[in-house]
Amino acid sequence: MGKSVTEAHRELYHYTTGSGLQGIVASQQLRATSIAYLNDAEEHTGFFDRRLPHLLDEPIRTAVAEIASTQNGARQIEERGGSEKAVKVLNEDLVWRAPLNYVEAR
């Protein structure tokens, strides 16, 4: 069985009014919509600029460590500036590409 929403997402932000919160609690439902319909660009750019790099950090570090666990992988990482640089470059590349992939998927 898959993870519950609270297990998969430790933080969830929802902007609403007091009456909106009452409706959420009373109905036990939280509805979501496509990011394309948001009226605040910061909700979109803030995710890609600040939140996504944080979310990607641990999986990228794990992947780089796995690559570095082989002799050939460790050599290639060191030739390119070391593990920290590899993590930084991969994170920046993935964050830069994410909005492009989102636009293409629409």
Secondary structure as UniProt FT lines:
FT   HELIX           5..8
FT   HELIX           18..27
FT   HELIX           35..37
FT   HELIX           41..46
FT   HELIX           47..51
FT   HELIX           52..68
FT   HELIX           71..79
FT   TURN            80..81
FT   HELIX           83..105
//
